[in-house]
Amino acid sequence: MKSTIMRISTFDEKAIRFFKKIAEPIARIGLFVIYFWFGALKVFGVSPADQLVQSLFERTIPFIPFGTFLVLFGFFEMAIGILFLIKGLERIVIPLLFLHMITAFLPLFALPQATWLGFFVPSLEGQYIIKNLALIAVAIGIAAELEPLGEKRRRG
């Protein structure tokens, strides 16, 4: 029995070390894929979110053509994805992600008819938006691995 517990414990330790080693690269790749892909869909005008984006756009910033905005917004998302791949740019990309998340969550409040079926019952679009909490958690995980700026200065 003790031998089995030791083998499980050893496996557990090795698995945890392995996951700690790959967590950040996998997180970066995941954020890149999601942001770059979804941004590209907007650039090419084939995003399933286009109608929701247009509805929000019409309520908030109707002073530029929607087509122009959508392409620029798509490039913005693609840039966020690319920046997540580049180690050292976290202090730039994470604030961009949070800025993006403000716009991503806005339909939950500005377009409730499109994002909620009832009290605490999100529509498919609402679910699509709420899942962004996982992206925020992944970005926070990447930020948690950063060395504080003051530490770099002290070490020279």
Phi and psi in radians as a Rosetta constraint file:
Dihedral C 1 N 2 CA 2 C 2 CIRCULARHARMONIC -1.120 0.35
Dihedral N 2 CA 2 C 2 N 3 CIRCULARHARMONIC -0.645 0.35
Dihedral C 2 N 3 CA 3 C 3 CIRCULARHARMONIC -1.111 0.35
Dihedral N 3 CA 3 C 3 N 4 CIRCULARHARMONIC -0.705 0.35
Dihedral C 3 N 4 CA 4 C 4 CIRCULARHARMONIC -1.125 0.35
Dihedral N 4 CA 4 C 4 N 5 CIRCULARHARMONIC -0.745 0.35
Dihedral C 4 N 5 CA 5 C 5 CIRCULARHARMONIC -1.109 0.35
Dihedral N 5 CA 5 C 5 N 6 CIRCULARHARMONIC -0.693 0.35
Dihedral C 5 N 6 CA 6 C 6 CIRCULARHARMONIC -1.135 0.35
Dihedral N 6 CA 6 C 6 N 7 CIRCULARHARMONIC -0.719 0.35
Dihedral C 6 N 7 CA 7 C 7 CIRCULARHARMONIC -1.145 0.35
Dihedral N 7 CA 7 C 7 N 8 CIRCULARHARMONIC -0.731 0.35
Dihedral C 7 N 8 CA 8 C 8 CIRCULARHARMONIC -1.119 0.35
Dihedral N 8 CA 8 C 8 N 9 CIRCULARHARMONIC -0.734 0.35
Dihedral C 8 N 9 CA 9 C 9 CIRCULARHARMONIC -1.110 0.35
Dihedral N 9 CA 9 C 9 N 10 CIRCULARHARMONIC -0.755 0.35
Dihedral C 9 N 10 CA 10 C 10 CIRCULARHARMONIC -1.120 0.35
Dihedral N 10 CA 10 C 10 N 11 CIRCULARHARMONIC -0.806 0.35
Dihedral C 10 N 11 CA 11 C 11 CIRCULARHARMONIC -1.029 0.35
Dihedral N 11 CA 11 C 11 N 12 CIRCULARHARMONIC -0.762 0.35
Dihedral C 11 N 12 CA 12 C 12 CIRCULARHARMONIC -1.036 0.35
Dihedral N 12 CA 12 C 12 N 13 CIRCULARHARMONIC -0.819 0.35
Dihedral C 12 N 13 CA 13 C 13 CIRCULARHARMONIC -1.080 0.35
Dihedral N 13 CA 13 C 13 N 14 CIRCULARHARMONIC -0.780 0.35
Dihedral C 13 N 14 CA 14 C 14 CIRCULARHARMONIC -1.137 0.35
Dihedral N 14 CA 14 C 14 N 15 CIRCULARHARMONIC -0.722 0.35
Dihedral C 14 N 15 CA 15 C 15 CIRCULARHARMONIC -1.107 0.35
Dihedral N 15 CA 15 C 15 N 16 CIRCULARHARMONIC -0.770 0.35
Dihedral C 15 N 16 CA 16 C 16 CIRCULARHARMONIC -1.112 0.35
Dihedral N 16 CA 16 C 16 N 17 CIRCULARHARMONIC -0.779 0.35
Dihedral C 16 N 17 CA 17 C 17 CIRCULARHARMONIC -1.033 0.35
Dihedral N 17 CA 17 C 17 N 18 CIRCULARHARMONIC -0.745 0.35
Dihedral C 17 N 18 CA 18 C 18 CIRCULARHARMONIC -1.093 0.35
Dihedral N 18 CA 18 C 18 N 19 CIRCULARHARMONIC -0.827 0.35
Dihedral C 18 N 19 CA 19 C 19 CIRCULARHARMONIC -1.132 0.35
Dihedral N 19 CA 19 C 19 N 20 CIRCULARHARMONIC -0.640 0.35
Dihedral C 19 N 20 CA 20 C 20 CIRCULARHARMONIC -1.105 0.35
Dihedral N 20 CA 20 C 20 N 21 CIRCULARHARMONIC -0.636 0.35
Dihedral C 20 N 21 CA 21 C 21 CIRCULARHARMONIC -1.201 0.35
Dihedral N 21 CA 21 C 21 N 22 CIRCULARHARMONIC -0.668 0.35
Dihedral C 21 N 22 CA 22 C 22 CIRCULARHARMONIC -1.718 0.35
Dihedral N 22 CA 22 C 22 N 23 CIRCULARHARMONIC -0.151 0.35
Dihedral C 22 N 23 CA 23 C 23 CIRCULARHARMONIC -1.001 0.35
Dihedral N 23 CA 23 C 23 N 24 CIRCULARHARMONIC -0.884 0.35
Dihedral C 23 N 24 CA 24 C 24 CIRCULARHARMONIC -1.166 0.35
Dihedral N 24 CA 24 C 24 N 25 CIRCULARHARMONIC -0.835 0.35
Dihedral C 24 N 25 CA 25 C 25 CIRCULARHARMONIC -1.047 0.35
Dihedral N 25 CA 25 C 25 N 26 CIRCULARHARMONIC -0.696 0.35
Dihedral C 25 N 26 CA 26 C 26 CIRCULARHARMONIC -1.140 0.35
Dihedral N 26 CA 26 C 26 N 27 CIRCULARHARMONIC -0.711 0.35
Dihedral C 26 N 27 CA 27 C 27 CIRCULARHARMONIC -1.069 0.35
Dihedral N 27 CA 27 C 27 N 28 CIRCULARHARMONIC -0.781 0.35
Dihedral C 27 N 28 CA 28 C 28 CIRCULARHARMONIC -1.096 0.35
Dihedral N 28 CA 28 C 28 N 29 CIRCULARHARMONIC -0.779 0.35
Dihedral C 28 N 29 CA 29 C 29 CIRCULARHARMONIC -1.132 0.35
Dihedral N 29 CA 29 C 29 N 30 CIRCULARHARMONIC -0.748 0.35
Dihedral C 29 N 30 CA 30 C 30 CIRCULARHARMONIC -1.047 0.35
Dihedral N 30 CA 30 C 30 N 31 CIRCULARHARMONIC -0.819 0.35
Dihedral C 30 N 31 CA 31 C 31 CIRCULARHARMONIC -1.123 0.35
Dihedral N 31 CA 31 C 31 N 32 CIRCULARHARMONIC -0.683 0.35
Dihedral C 31 N 32 CA 32 C 32 CIRCULARHARMONIC -1.034 0.35
Dihedral N 32 CA 32 C 32 N 33 CIRCULARHARMONIC -0.896 0.35
Dihedral C 32 N 33 CA 33 C 33 CIRCULARHARMONIC -1.011 0.35
Dihedral N 33 CA 33 C 33 N 34 CIRCULARHARMONIC -0.857 0.35
Dihedral C 33 N 34 CA 34 C 34 CIRCULARHARMONIC -1.103 0.35
Dihedral N 34 CA 34 C 34 N 35 CIRCULARHARMONIC -0.888 0.35
Dihedral C 34 N 35 CA 35 C 35 CIRCULARHARMONIC -1.198 0.35
Dihedral N 35 CA 35 C 35 N 36 CIRCULARHARMONIC -0.774 0.35
Dihedral C 35 N 36 CA 36 C 36 CIRCULARHARMONIC -1.152 0.35
Dihedral N 36 CA 36 C 36 N 37 CIRCULARHARMONIC -0.804 0.35
Dihedral C 36 N 37 CA 37 C 37 CIRCULARHARMONIC -1.111 0.35
Dihedral N 37 CA 37 C 37 N 38 CIRCULARHARMONIC -0.898 0.35
Dihedral C 37 N 38 CA 38 C 38 CIRCULARHARMONIC -1.133 0.35
Dihedral N 38 CA 38 C 38 N 39 CIRCULARHARMONIC -0.611 0.35
Dihedral C 38 N 39 CA 39 C 39 CIRCULARHARMONIC -1.140 0.35
Dihedral N 39 CA 39 C 39 N 40 CIRCULARHARMONIC -0.756 0.35
Dihedral C 39 N 40 CA 40 C 40 CIRCULARHARMONIC -1.075 0.35
Dihedral N 40 CA 40 C 40 N 41 CIRCULARHARMONIC -0.671 0.35
Dihedral C 40 N 41 CA 41 C 41 CIRCULARHARMONIC -1.033 0.35
Dihedral N 41 CA 41 C 41 N 42 CIRCULARHARMONIC -0.672 0.35
Dihedral C 41 N 42 CA 42 C 42 CIRCULARHARMONIC -1.201 0.35
Dihedral N 42 CA 42 C 42 N 43 CIRCULARHARMONIC -0.757 0.35
Dihedral C 42 N 43 CA 43 C 43 CIRCULARHARMONIC -1.020 0.35
Dihedral N 43 CA 43 C 43 N 44 CIRCULARHARMONIC -0.715 0.35
Dihedral C 43 N 44 CA 44 C 44 CIRCULARHARMONIC -1.531 0.35
Dihedral N 44 CA 44 C 44 N 45 CIRCULARHARMONIC 0.026 0.35
Dihedral C 44 N 45 CA 45 C 45 CIRCULARHARMONIC 1.230 0.35
Dihedral N 45 CA 45 C 45 N 46 CIRCULARHARMONIC 0.521 0.35
Dihedral C 45 N 46 CA 46 C 46 CIRCULARHARMONIC -2.174 0.35
Dihedral N 46 CA 46 C 46 N 47 CIRCULARHARMONIC 0.307 0.35
Dihedral C 46 N 47 CA 47 C 47 CIRCULARHARMONIC -1.322 0.35
Dihedral N 47 CA 47 C 47 N 48 CIRCULARHARMONIC 2.334 0.35
Dihedral C 47 N 48 CA 48 C 48 CIRCULARHARMONIC -1.142 0.35
Dihedral N 48 CA 48 C 48 N 49 CIRCULARHARMONIC -0.272 0.35
Dihedral C 48 N 49 CA 49 C 49 CIRCULARHARMONIC -1.536 0.35
Dihedral N 49 CA 49 C 49 N 50 CIRCULARHARMONIC -0.051 0.35
Dihedral C 49 N 50 CA 50 C 50 CIRCULARHARMONIC -0.956 0.35
Dihedral N 50 CA 50 C 50 N 51 CIRCULARHARMONIC -0.737 0.35
Dihedral C 50 N 51 CA 51 C 51 CIRCULARHARMONIC -1.140 0.35
Dihedral N 51 CA 51 C 51 N 52 CIRCULARHARMONIC -0.737 0.35
Dihedral C 51 N 52 CA 52 C 52 CIRCULARHARMONIC -1.137 0.35
Dihedral N 52 CA 52 C 52 N 53 CIRCULARHARMONIC -0.763 0.35
Dihedral C 52 N 53 CA 53 C 53 CIRCULARHARMONIC -1.071 0.35
Dihedral N 53 CA 53 C 53 N 54 CIRCULARHARMONIC -0.741 0.35
Dihedral C 53 N 54 CA 54 C 54 CIRCULARHARMONIC -1.132 0.35
Dihedral N 54 CA 54 C 54 N 55 CIRCULARHARMONIC -0.721 0.35
Dihedral C 54 N 55 CA 55 C 55 CIRCULARHARMONIC -1.072 0.35
Dihedral N 55 CA 55 C 55 N 56 CIRCULARHARMONIC -0.758 0.35
Dihedral C 55 N 56 CA 56 C 56 CIRCULARHARMONIC -1.176 0.35
Dihedral N 56 CA 56 C 56 N 57 CIRCULARHARMONIC -0.731 0.35
Dihedral C 56 N 57 CA 57 C 57 CIRCULARHARMONIC -0.991 0.35
Dihedral N 57 CA 57 C 57 N 58 CIRCULARHARMONIC -0.809 0.35
Dihedral C 57 N 58 CA 58 C 58 CIRCULARHARMONIC -1.096 0.35
Dihedral N 58 CA 58 C 58 N 59 CIRCULARHARMONIC -0.463 0.35
Dihedral C 58 N 59 CA 59 C 59 CIRCULARHARMONIC -1.538 0.35
Dihedral N 59 CA 59 C 59 N 60 CIRCULARHARMONIC -0.293 0.35
Dihedral C 59 N 60 CA 60 C 60 CIRCULARHARMONIC -2.074 0.35
Dihedral N 60 CA 60 C 60 N 61 CIRCULARHARMONIC -0.849 0.35
Dihedral C 60 N 61 CA 61 C 61 CIRCULARHARMONIC -2.391 0.35
Dihedral N 61 CA 61 C 61 N 62 CIRCULARHARMONIC 1.141 0.35
Dihedral C 61 N 62 CA 62 C 62 CIRCULARHARMONIC -1.398 0.35
Dihedral N 62 CA 62 C 62 N 63 CIRCULARHARMONIC 0.208 0.35
Dihedral C 62 N 63 CA 63 C 63 CIRCULARHARMONIC -1.549 0.35
Dihedral N 63 CA 63 C 63 N 64 CIRCULARHARMONIC -0.009 0.35
Dihedral C 63 N 64 CA 64 C 64 CIRCULARHARMONIC -2.192 0.35
Dihedral N 64 CA 64 C 64 N 65 CIRCULARHARMONIC 2.722 0.35
Dihedral C 64 N 65 CA 65 C 65 CIRCULARHARMONIC -1.075 0.35
Dihedral N 65 CA 65 C 65 N 66 CIRCULARHARMONIC 2.394 0.35
Dihedral C 65 N 66 CA 66 C 66 CIRCULARHARMONIC -1.032 0.35
Dihedral N 66 CA 66 C 66 N 67 CIRCULARHARMONIC -0.724 0.35
Dihedral C 66 N 67 CA 67 C 67 CIRCULARHARMONIC -1.009 0.35
Dihedral N 67 CA 67 C 67 N 68 CIRCULARHARMONIC -0.730 0.35
Dihedral C 67 N 68 CA 68 C 68 CIRCULARHARMONIC -1.142 0.35
Dihedral N 68 CA 68 C 68 N 69 CIRCULARHARMONIC -0.812 0.35
Dihedral C 68 N 69 CA 69 C 69 CIRCULARHARMONIC -1.024 0.35
Dihedral N 69 CA 69 C 69 N 70 CIRCULARHARMONIC -0.805 0.35
Dihedral C 69 N 70 CA 70 C 70 CIRCULARHARMONIC -1.071 0.35
Dihedral N 70 CA 70 C 70 N 71 CIRCULARHARMONIC -0.747 0.35
Dihedral C 70 N 71 CA 71 C 71 CIRCULARHARMONIC -1.127 0.35
Dihedral N 71 CA 71 C 71 N 72 CIRCULARHARMONIC -0.781 0.35
Dihedral C 71 N 72 CA 72 C 72 CIRCULARHARMONIC -1.113 0.35
Dihedral N 72 CA 72 C 72 N 73 CIRCULARHARMONIC -0.714 0.35
Dihedral C 72 N 73 CA 73 C 73 CIRCULARHARMONIC -1.113 0.35
Dihedral N 73 CA 73 C 73 N 74 CIRCULARHARMONIC -0.707 0.35
Dihedral C 73 N 74 CA 74 C 74 CIRCULARHARMONIC -1.085 0.35
Dihedral N 74 CA 74 C 74 N 75 CIRCULARHARMONIC -0.762 0.35
Dihedral C 74 N 75 CA 75 C 75 CIRCULARHARMONIC -1.129 0.35
Dihedral N 75 CA 75 C 75 N 76 CIRCULARHARMONIC -0.632 0.35
Dihedral C 75 N 76 CA 76 C 76 CIRCULARHARMONIC -1.045 0.35
Dihedral N 76 CA 76 C 76 N 77 CIRCULARHARMONIC -0.818 0.35
Dihedral C 76 N 77 CA 77 C 77 CIRCULARHARMONIC -1.108 0.35
Dihedral N 77 CA 77 C 77 N 78 CIRCULARHARMONIC -0.732 0.35
Dihedral C 77 N 78 CA 78 C 78 CIRCULARHARMONIC -1.093 0.35
Dihedral N 78 CA 78 C 78 N 79 CIRCULARHARMONIC -0.682 0.35
Dihedral C 78 N 79 CA 79 C 79 CIRCULARHARMONIC -1.117 0.35
Dihedral N 79 CA 79 C 79 N 80 CIRCULARHARMONIC -0.722 0.35
Dihedral C 79 N 80 CA 80 C 80 CIRCULARHARMONIC -1.008 0.35
Dihedral N 80 CA 80 C 80 N 81 CIRCULARHARMONIC -0.798 0.35
Dihedral C 80 N 81 CA 81 C 81 CIRCULARHARMONIC -1.029 0.35
Dihedral N 81 CA 81 C 81 N 82 CIRCULARHARMONIC -0.830 0.35
Dihedral C 81 N 82 CA 82 C 82 CIRCULARHARMONIC -1.102 0.35
Dihedral N 82 CA 82 C 82 N 83 CIRCULARHARMONIC -0.765 0.35
Dihedral C 82 N 83 CA 83 C 83 CIRCULARHARMONIC -1.090 0.35
Dihedral N 83 CA 83 C 83 N 84 CIRCULARHARMONIC -0.523 0.35
Dihedral C 83 N 84 CA 84 C 84 CIRCULARHARMONIC -1.174 0.35
Dihedral N 84 CA 84 C 84 N 85 CIRCULARHARMONIC -0.366 0.35
Dihedral C 84 N 85 CA 85 C 85 CIRCULARHARMONIC -1.393 0.35
Dihedral N 85 CA 85 C 85 N 86 CIRCULARHARMONIC -0.289 0.35
Dihedral C 85 N 86 CA 86 C 86 CIRCULARHARMONIC -1.760 0.35
Dihedral N 86 CA 86 C 86 N 87 CIRCULARHARMONIC 1.859 0.35
Dihedral C 86 N 87 CA 87 C 87 CIRCULARHARMONIC -1.104 0.35
Dihedral N 87 CA 87 C 87 N 88 CIRCULARHARMONIC 2.365 0.35
Dihedral C 87 N 88 CA 88 C 88 CIRCULARHARMONIC 1.839 0.35
Dihedral N 88 CA 88 C 88 N 89 CIRCULARHARMONIC -0.233 0.35
Dihedral C 88 N 89 CA 89 C 89 CIRCULARHARMONIC -1.837 0.35
Dihedral N 89 CA 89 C 89 N 90 CIRCULARHARMONIC 0.269 0.35
Dihedral C 89 N 90 CA 90 C 90 CIRCULARHARMONIC -1.042 0.35
Dihedral N 90 CA 90 C 90 N 91 CIRCULARHARMONIC -0.665 0.35
Dihedral C 90 N 91 CA 91 C 91 CIRCULARHARMONIC -1.237 0.35
Dihedral N 91 CA 91 C 91 N 92 CIRCULARHARMONIC -0.234 0.35
Dihedral C 91 N 92 CA 92 C 92 CIRCULARHARMONIC -1.629 0.35
Dihedral N 92 CA 92 C 92 N 93 CIRCULARHARMONIC -0.840 0.35
Dihedral C 92 N 93 CA 93 C 93 CIRCULARHARMONIC -1.322 0.35
Dihedral N 93 CA 93 C 93 N 94 CIRCULARHARMONIC -0.589 0.35
Dihedral C 93 N 94 CA 94 C 94 CIRCULARHARMONIC -1.144 0.35
Dihedral N 94 CA 94 C 94 N 95 CIRCULARHARMONIC -0.761 0.35
Dihedral C 94 N 95 CA 95 C 95 CIRCULARHARMONIC -1.073 0.35
Dihedral N 95 CA 95 C 95 N 96 CIRCULARHARMONIC -0.603 0.35
Dihedral C 95 N 96 CA 96 C 96 CIRCULARHARMONIC -1.120 0.35
Dihedral N 96 CA 96 C 96 N 97 CIRCULARHARMONIC -0.704 0.35
Dihedral C 96 N 97 CA 97 C 97 CIRCULARHARMONIC -1.075 0.35
Dihedral N 97 CA 97 C 97 N 98 CIRCULARHARMONIC -0.767 0.35
Dihedral C 97 N 98 CA 98 C 98 CIRCULARHARMONIC -1.175 0.35
Dihedral N 98 CA 98 C 98 N 99 CIRCULARHARMONIC -0.632 0.35
Dihedral C 98 N 99 CA 99 C 99 CIRCULARHARMONIC -1.068 0.35
Dihedral N 99 CA 99 C 99 N 100 CIRCULARHARMONIC -0.784 0.35
Dihedral C 99 N 100 CA 100 C 100 CIRCULARHARMONIC -1.061 0.35
Dihedral N 100 CA 100 C 100 N 101 CIRCULARHARMONIC -0.699 0.35
Dihedral C 100 N 101 CA 101 C 101 CIRCULARHARMONIC -1.143 0.35
Dihedral N 101 CA 101 C 101 N 102 CIRCULARHARMONIC -0.555 0.35
Dihedral C 101 N 102 CA 102 C 102 CIRCULARHARMONIC -1.044 0.35
Dihedral N 102 CA 102 C 102 N 103 CIRCULARHARMONIC -0.812 0.35
Dihedral C 102 N 103 CA 103 C 103 CIRCULARHARMONIC -1.200 0.35
Dihedral N 103 CA 103 C 103 N 104 CIRCULARHARMONIC -0.585 0.35
Dihedral C 103 N 104 CA 104 C 104 CIRCULARHARMONIC -1.193 0.35
Dihedral N 104 CA 104 C 104 N 105 CIRCULARHARMONIC -0.637 0.35
Dihedral C 104 N 105 CA 105 C 105 CIRCULARHARMONIC -1.492 0.35
Dihedral N 105 CA 105 C 105 N 106 CIRCULARHARMONIC -0.275 0.35
Dihedral C 105 N 106 CA 106 C 106 CIRCULARHARMONIC -0.953 0.35
Dihedral N 106 CA 106 C 106 N 107 CIRCULARHARMONIC -0.697 0.35
Dihedral C 106 N 107 CA 107 C 107 CIRCULARHARMONIC -1.041 0.35
Dihedral N 107 CA 107 C 107 N 108 CIRCULARHARMONIC -0.456 0.35
Dihedral C 107 N 108 CA 108 C 108 CIRCULARHARMONIC -1.046 0.35
Dihedral N 108 CA 108 C 108 N 109 CIRCULARHARMONIC -0.494 0.35
Dihedral C 108 N 109 CA 109 C 109 CIRCULARHARMONIC -1.845 0.35
Dihedral N 109 CA 109 C 109 N 110 CIRCULARHARMONIC -0.672 0.35
Dihedral C 109 N 110 CA 110 C 110 CIRCULARHARMONIC -1.471 0.35
Dihedral N 110 CA 110 C 110 N 111 CIRCULARHARMONIC -0.434 0.35
Dihedral C 110 N 111 CA 111 C 111 CIRCULARHARMONIC -2.268 0.35
Dihedral N 111 CA 111 C 111 N 112 CIRCULARHARMONIC 1.017 0.35
Dihedral C 111 N 112 CA 112 C 112 CIRCULARHARMONIC -1.069 0.35
Dihedral N 112 CA 112 C 112 N 113 CIRCULARHARMONIC -0.517 0.35
Dihedral C 112 N 113 CA 113 C 113 CIRCULARHARMONIC -1.133 0.35
Dihedral N 113 CA 113 C 113 N 114 CIRCULARHARMONIC -0.430 0.35
Dihedral C 113 N 114 CA 114 C 114 CIRCULARHARMONIC -1.657 0.35
Dihedral N 114 CA 114 C 114 N 115 CIRCULARHARMONIC -0.310 0.35
Dihedral C 114 N 115 CA 115 C 115 CIRCULARHARMONIC -1.995 0.35
Dihedral N 115 CA 115 C 115 N 116 CIRCULARHARMONIC -0.168 0.35
Dihedral C 115 N 116 CA 116 C 116 CIRCULARHARMONIC -2.305 0.35
Dihedral N 116 CA 116 C 116 N 117 CIRCULARHARMONIC 2.385 0.35
Dihedral C 116 N 117 CA 117 C 117 CIRCULARHARMONIC -1.624 0.35
Dihedral N 117 CA 117 C 117 N 118 CIRCULARHARMONIC -0.429 0.35
Dihedral C 117 N 118 CA 118 C 118 CIRCULARHARMONIC -3.033 0.35
Dihedral N 118 CA 118 C 118 N 119 CIRCULARHARMONIC -3.039 0.35
Dihedral C 118 N 119 CA 119 C 119 CIRCULARHARMONIC -1.064 0.35
Dihedral N 119 CA 119 C 119 N 120 CIRCULARHARMONIC 2.046 0.35
Dihedral C 119 N 120 CA 120 C 120 CIRCULARHARMONIC 1.042 0.35
Dihedral N 120 CA 120 C 120 N 121 CIRCULARHARMONIC 0.417 0.35
Dihedral C 120 N 121 CA 121 C 121 CIRCULARHARMONIC -2.114 0.35
Dihedral N 121 CA 121 C 121 N 122 CIRCULARHARMONIC 1.637 0.35
Dihedral C 121 N 122 CA 122 C 122 CIRCULARHARMONIC -1.296 0.35
Dihedral N 122 CA 122 C 122 N 123 CIRCULARHARMONIC 2.574 0.35
Dihedral C 122 N 123 CA 123 C 123 CIRCULARHARMONIC -1.259 0.35
Dihedral N 123 CA 123 C 123 N 124 CIRCULARHARMONIC 3.114 0.35
Dihedral C 123 N 124 CA 124 C 124 CIRCULARHARMONIC -1.028 0.35
Dihedral N 124 CA 124 C 124 N 125 CIRCULARHARMONIC -0.714 0.35
Dihedral C 124 N 125 CA 125 C 125 CIRCULARHARMONIC -1.103 0.35
Dihedral N 125 CA 125 C 125 N 126 CIRCULARHARMONIC -0.714 0.35
Dihedral C 125 N 126 CA 126 C 126 CIRCULARHARMONIC -1.099 0.35
Dihedral N 126 CA 126 C 126 N 127 CIRCULARHARMONIC -0.713 0.35
Dihedral C 126 N 127 CA 127 C 127 CIRCULARHARMONIC -1.103 0.35
Dihedral N 127 CA 127 C 127 N 128 CIRCULARHARMONIC -0.710 0.35
Dihedral C 127 N 128 CA 128 C 128 CIRCULARHARMONIC -1.018 0.35
Dihedral N 128 CA 128 C 128 N 129 CIRCULARHARMONIC -0.691 0.35
Dihedral C 128 N 129 CA 129 C 129 CIRCULARHARMONIC -1.289 0.35
Dihedral N 129 CA 129 C 129 N 130 CIRCULARHARMONIC -0.809 0.35
Dihedral C 129 N 130 CA 130 C 130 CIRCULARHARMONIC -1.099 0.35
Dihedral N 130 CA 130 C 130 N 131 CIRCULARHARMONIC -0.551 0.35
Dihedral C 130 N 131 CA 131 C 131 CIRCULARHARMONIC -1.109 0.35
Dihedral N 131 CA 131 C 131 N 132 CIRCULARHARMONIC -0.247 0.35
Dihedral C 131 N 132 CA 132 C 132 CIRCULARHARMONIC -1.115 0.35
Dihedral N 132 CA 132 C 132 N 133 CIRCULARHARMONIC -0.288 0.35
Dihedral C 132 N 133 CA 133 C 133 CIRCULARHARMONIC -1.024 0.35
Dihedral N 133 CA 133 C 133 N 134 CIRCULARHARMONIC -0.587 0.35
Dihedral C 133 N 134 CA 134 C 134 CIRCULARHARMONIC -1.172 0.35
Dihedral N 134 CA 134 C 134 N 135 CIRCULARHARMONIC -0.672 0.35
Dihedral C 134 N 135 CA 135 C 135 CIRCULARHARMONIC -1.133 0.35
Dihedral N 135 CA 135 C 135 N 136 CIRCULARHARMONIC -0.698 0.35
Dihedral C 135 N 136 CA 136 C 136 CIRCULARHARMONIC -1.075 0.35
Dihedral N 136 CA 136 C 136 N 137 CIRCULARHARMONIC -0.766 0.35
Dihedral C 136 N 137 CA 137 C 137 CIRCULARHARMONIC -1.073 0.35
Dihedral N 137 CA 137 C 137 N 138 CIRCULARHARMONIC -0.720 0.35
Dihedral C 137 N 138 CA 138 C 138 CIRCULARHARMONIC -1.117 0.35
Dihedral N 138 CA 138 C 138 N 139 CIRCULARHARMONIC -0.762 0.35
Dihedral C 138 N 139 CA 139 C 139 CIRCULARHARMONIC -1.098 0.35
Dihedral N 139 CA 139 C 139 N 140 CIRCULARHARMONIC -0.692 0.35
Dihedral C 139 N 140 CA 140 C 140 CIRCULARHARMONIC -1.111 0.35
Dihedral N 140 CA 140 C 140 N 141 CIRCULARHARMONIC -0.675 0.35
Dihedral C 140 N 141 CA 141 C 141 CIRCULARHARMONIC -1.068 0.35
Dihedral N 141 CA 141 C 141 N 142 CIRCULARHARMONIC -0.703 0.35
Dihedral C 141 N 142 CA 142 C 142 CIRCULARHARMONIC -1.151 0.35
Dihedral N 142 CA 142 C 142 N 143 CIRCULARHARMONIC -0.786 0.35
Dihedral C 142 N 143 CA 143 C 143 CIRCULARHARMONIC -1.066 0.35
Dihedral N 143 CA 143 C 143 N 144 CIRCULARHARMONIC -0.609 0.35
Dihedral C 143 N 144 CA 144 C 144 CIRCULARHARMONIC -1.145 0.35
Dihedral N 144 CA 144 C 144 N 145 CIRCULARHARMONIC -0.353 0.35
Dihedral C 144 N 145 CA 145 C 145 CIRCULARHARMONIC -1.531 0.35
Dihedral N 145 CA 145 C 145 N 146 CIRCULARHARMONIC -0.105 0.35
Dihedral C 145 N 146 CA 146 C 146 CIRCULARHARMONIC -1.249 0.35
Dihedral N 146 CA 146 C 146 N 147 CIRCULARHARMONIC 2.633 0.35
Dihedral C 146 N 147 CA 147 C 147 CIRCULARHARMONIC -1.561 0.35
Dihedral N 147 CA 147 C 147 N 148 CIRCULARHARMONIC 2.290 0.35
Dihedral C 147 N 148 CA 148 C 148 CIRCULARHARMONIC -0.995 0.35
Dihedral N 148 CA 148 C 148 N 149 CIRCULARHARMONIC 2.493 0.35
Dihedral C 148 N 149 CA 149 C 149 CIRCULARHARMONIC -0.989 0.35
Dihedral N 149 CA 149 C 149 N 150 CIRCULARHARMONIC -0.674 0.35
Dihedral C 149 N 150 CA 150 C 150 CIRCULARHARMONIC -1.077 0.35
Dihedral N 150 CA 150 C 150 N 151 CIRCULARHARMONIC -0.569 0.35
Dihedral C 150 N 151 CA 151 C 151 CIRCULARHARMONIC -1.150 0.35
Dihedral N 151 CA 151 C 151 N 152 CIRCULARHARMONIC -0.735 0.35
Dihedral C 151 N 152 CA 152 C 152 CIRCULARHARMONIC -1.088 0.35
Dihedral N 152 CA 152 C 152 N 153 CIRCULARHARMONIC -0.737 0.35
Dihedral C 152 N 153 CA 153 C 153 CIRCULARHARMONIC -1.141 0.35
Dihedral N 153 CA 153 C 153 N 154 CIRCULARHARMONIC -0.723 0.35
Dihedral C 153 N 154 CA 154 C 154 CIRCULARHARMONIC -1.139 0.35
Dihedral N 154 CA 154 C 154 N 155 CIRCULARHARMONIC -0.600 0.35
Dihedral C 154 N 155 CA 155 C 155 CIRCULARHARMONIC -1.461 0.35
Dihedral N 155 CA 155 C 155 N 156 CIRCULARHARMONIC -0.245 0.35
